[in-house]
Amino acid sequence: MKRSYQDQIHFEGRIWMLGALGLFISLPLFISIFTGVWPTMNKFLPGFVATAVIFWPVTTIEVFTFTPMLGSGSSYLAFVTGNLTSLKVPAALNAQDALNVEKGTDEGDVLATIAVASSSIATTLIIIIGIVLIIPLAPILESDVLKPAFDNVIPALFGAIGVVYITKRFKVAIIPILFMLIFFLFVPGSGGLVGIMVPVGVIISITVSRILYKKGLIK
């Protein structure tokens, strides 16, 4: 039976996701098989729980937040290759905006998939180069002159992207921006809650949009 584009994407995506999961698990499994060294539960369980408590909720939140932006194909690829917030999502959104392609359509899905794939390939090549040159470049990269730049890469990236979307819908953006500014400035230790606060910002934005739309202030 001939499948639609979306059906084919989900069919192949599930296969590749399971394959990637198998590869992720196989590395520590084969290391233990060949070395004969196996983790004990009293060491494994505390580390697993400590990691899962942080990453499982954030990952679940990212699925519901980023999938509508990315589309089906690029979502499967992005969640396997990782680094969605700082690379994959900006790459997909910029590609769609640059070519004026509507999000949520098959065309937008295809374009986002190409953008995420290109980002993944570029990232892999840069990592390979970094591995080869890490020792000679370490003194330069760790210098006091460049450290502030590396500490602000993600804020600069999302600041540039944010300007585009904020100027498009300033009335919708102003309340979420003020809420996040107040929250991160006055709530102690809130820097580690960035991933969790993303869907909070989404909910606030949707609520504000709904209110403004009902009042006829936006179309």
N, C-alpha and C positions, 0 to 999 in steps of 0.2 A: 504494500500500500504506500502511495506517495505521501510523504510528510510535508507539512507546511514549513516555512523557514524557521519559525519559533519552535515547532515540534522537533525539528532536526537539531537545532541548537541545544535544546534540553536533553535530547537523547544522547548526543555526543558529549555534551558537557558533563553529564553524570558519569559517563564512562571515564573521561579524563580526570575528573575529580577523585574518583575511586582509585584510579591508577596513580595519581599524585600522592594520595594518602598512603598507598602501599609503598611507594618509594620513600616517603618520609619515615615510615616505620621500619623499613628494611635496613637503613643504615645502622641505627643502634642495635638492631636485632643481629645483623651479620657481624658486627664488632664483638658482641657478646658470644656468638657462636664460635668465631675464630680464636678469640682470646681466652674463652672459658670463664670470663668474668661477668657475673650477672648481678644486677642491682637487687639489693635486699629491700623488703617492704618497709622496714623501719627507716631506711634512707630515701627510698623512692616516693613513698606516700606523702610525707610532709612537703617535699619539693613539688610534687604534682599538684597537691591541693593549693599551695601558695600561688602557683602559677595559674591554675585554672580559675581561681576566685577572681583574678584580675582580668585575664584574657578572654574567658568565655563570655562574660556579660558584654565586654567591649566589642567582641567579634559579632555577637548576636545583634547588637545595636547597629554596627556597621552594615550588616546584611540588609536590615530594614531601611537604613538611611541612604546608602549608596546605590543599591540595586536599581531603584527608579531612575537615578541619574545616569547610570552606566548602561542599562539595558541587559538583556540576557547573555549574549555572547561575551561581551567584555567583562561581565560580572564573574563568570566562570574563570576566565583567564586572570582577572585581577586578584581574586581571592586565592588562587593557587600561587601566583608570583609574589603577592604581598605588597606592602608599602602603598596602600591605597590613598591615604590622606595626603601624603607629600608628593606623590608622583602620578598614580594611575587616574584618580578622579580629576585632578587639574588637566592632565593630558587629554582625557576624553571630552571634558567640558569645553576646553579651548578649541579643540578640533571641530566640535559641533557649532560653536559660535562663529569660528572663522569662516566656515562654509555655509552659515545660516541654515543649518539643518535642524529640524524640530526634534526635540527629545521625545522619546516614547514611541517613535516610528521605527519601521524596519531600516530605513535609511540611516537614522540616527544611531541605531544599534550597530549596523555594519561599520559606520565611521568610528564609533567609540571603540569597537573591537580592534580596528586597524591602529587607532591611536594607542591603545593599551598594549597591543603587541609590539608596536614600534618602541614604546617606552621600555618594555621588558627587555627587548633585544639591546637597546642602548645601555640600559642599566647593567646587563650581564657583561657587555663589552667593557664598560667602565670598571666594573668590579675586577675583571681579569687584569686590566691594565694596572689597577690599584694594587692587586696582589703582587704583581711583578715589581712595581716601583715603590711599594710601601716602605721598605727600609731606607732607600736613598731620599725619599720625599718626607719621611717622618719629621725631621727637624723643621722643615718649612711649614708643614701642615699644623704642627703643634706650636708654632711661634706665637708670641703674644700679639703680634700685629694682625694675623689672620684669624685668631680665635673668635673675636667678636663677630666676624663675618659668618663663620660656620655656625655660631650659636643662633644666628638670626635668619638662616636660610628659609626655614618653613614659614615664619611670620612674614618675611618679605614676599615669598611666593603667594601666600594666601591674601596678603594685603593687595598685591597687584590684581589678583583675580577678583577679590572682593570689591574693588573700586568699580569694576565693570558692572557687576550685578547690583551694587548699591545705587549707582547712578540710574540704572534702569527702573528700579522700584524703590525709590528713596522713602516713600511713605510707609511701605511695608518693612523696610530694613531698619528704620530708626529705633523702634522699640526693642527688637531683639539685640541690636548693637548696644543700646544703653543698659539693658539687663545684663548682658555678658560682661561689659566693662565694670559695672558695679559689683557683680559677683566675683570676678577674678581679682579685683582690687581690694575688696574688703573681707573676703572669706579666706581665712588662713589655710594654707596647704591645698588650695584649689587648683594649683598647677598640674597635679596628677589626675584631675578629673576631666581633662579636655575631651577624651573619647566619649565619656558618659554624657557630657553636656551638649554634644552635637545634636542628638535627637530632641533634647530640651529646646534648643534653638529652633529646630524644625517645627516643633509643636507650637511654639510661640509665634513663629512666622505664619503658619497656617491659620492660627486663631486670629491674628491681626489682619491677615488678608481677608478672611471671612467677614470680619466686622466692617472693614473698609468697603468691601464689595457690597454688603447689604446697605450701607449708608450712601452708596453711589459715588464714593471718593476715588475708586479705581475701577477699571474695566477688565 
